[in-house]
Amino acid sequence: MFYHTFFDFFLASLLLTAIFGVYFSFQKKSFIKNYKQADTKILENINGMIITENGPLRKSFQWCSFDIMINQNSIFLFPKSFYFLPKRAIQLIYSNSDKKHSKFTTLLRQLNISKNNVELISNPNYLFAGTRKILLKELNNEQILIFEDIKKSKNY
């Protein structure tokens, strides 16, 4: 009896993961189709992690691979957990005053650039006293220059 219940739960979780993966990959394609602008830059297969802090004892880490679409007023991040399973898209906007071509937005609070890494810090609405840090690792010089241009033009 226990074996069948465990096996059914295991199959249901695999099926649900596959369904969500297909849904989020279609969502990514629709975001790119609907929100891509003339000067959009797309970066693919960027390794990184998402660190979510909600209080002193609640911290979670997710190692991901990202596809990134950078527009005039926002950054769309399309994370893939375990480097291949698509997850919910994250949209960071530079300013609350410019929300055109945007959906389900979170305000980007800080943009920190180091030698090969970029750190994006935001406060999502569902985290009352918490922050979400997205660390993009091992970027090349061209990708770092794109983020430096954003930092200069948007005054971060």
N, C-alpha and C positions, 0 to 999 in steps of 0.2 A: 504494500500500500504506500509506504513512505517513498519507495523507489519510484513509483509511477508519479506521485505528486512532485517529487524533486525533478524528475525528467520533464514533466509537463511545464514546470516553472522555468527550467533551463531553455526549453524550446521556445516558450513564449518570450523570454528575455532576448534570445537571439533574433526572433522574428521582429520584435519591437525595435531593436537596434537597427536592423536592416531597413525597416519602414521609415524610421526617423532619418537615417542616412540618405535614403532616396529623396525624402521630402526636403531636407536641408540642401541637397545638391540642386534640386529644382528651384528652391528659393534663391540660391546664389545666382543661378542663371537669370532668374527674373529680375533680381536687384541690378545685375550688370546691364541687362537690357533696358530697364526703366530709368536708372539713375546715372548711367554713363554720360559724361559731358565731353565736349570737344577736347579739352585739355587734361583728360583723365590719365593718370598713370597707374599701371597695374604691375604689382610685384607678386611673384608666385614662389611657393615652396620656401617660405622663410621659417626657420626653426625658432621656437621661443617657448614661453610659458606664461600662464595666467596665474597671478597670485591674488587671492581674494582675502581681505582681512575684515572681520566684523567683530571687533572687540579684541582684548588682549589674548584670549584663549582660543579664538576661532580663526584659524588661518587654513586656507586650502590651496593646494598647488595642482595645476594641470599642465602637463607637458604637451605641447601642440605644434602643429605645422600650420602656417597661415598663408592664405592668399589675400592680398591687400589691394583695394581700389581707392586711390586718393583723388578726391575732387576738389573744387575750389572752396567748398564750405564744410567738407566732412571727409572722414576716413572710414571706409567699410573694411572690417576685418572678418574673414571667413575662416574660422578655426577648424582644424581637423584633429580630433583627439586620437591618440595612438598613431598619429601621422597619416591616417587614412580614413577615419570615420568622420564625416561632416557633422558639425555642430551648428547651433543657432548663430546667426550673423550678429556682429557687434558693430554699431555705428556710432562713431565719436564725432561730434560737431565742434567747431572752433568757437562759435558764439551762438548764444540763444537768439540773437536778433536776426540771424540768417538761417532759416530752416527750410528754404526751398530745396527741392530735390532730396528730401530726407524723410525718414520714417523710423519710428521707435528709437529716438535719439538719446544719447548720453553726452553730457558736456565734458570735453577734454580739459582737465585741470592743469596738467603739467606735461611737458615734453622734454625729457632729459636725454642728451646724446653723449655717449662716451666713444671710445676708440672704434669698437666694432658693434656696439649695442645701442639700441634705442629703447627707452622706457616711456610708456604712455600711461598716465595716471588719471583715473576718472572716479567719480562717485555715482554709481548707478542708483536709480530711484528705489530699488528694492533693498538696498543696504542703507539703513538709516544713519548709522555712525561708522560706516565702513568704507573702504576704498578697494578699487580693483586696479592692479598694476599689470600691464601687459608688457613683457620684456621680449623684444625681438633681438635674437642673437645672431652673431656671425654674418653681419651685413657687409657687402662690399662697398667700395668707395662711391660708386654711383648711387646706391641706395641711401647711404649716409648723406650724400649731397641733397637728395630729394627731401629728406627730413630736416636738414639744416635750412633749406629754402623755406619750408613751412614754418620753422621756428622764427626765422627772420621776418617773414611777411605777416605772420599772425601775432607777433610780439609775445612769444612764450619765453 
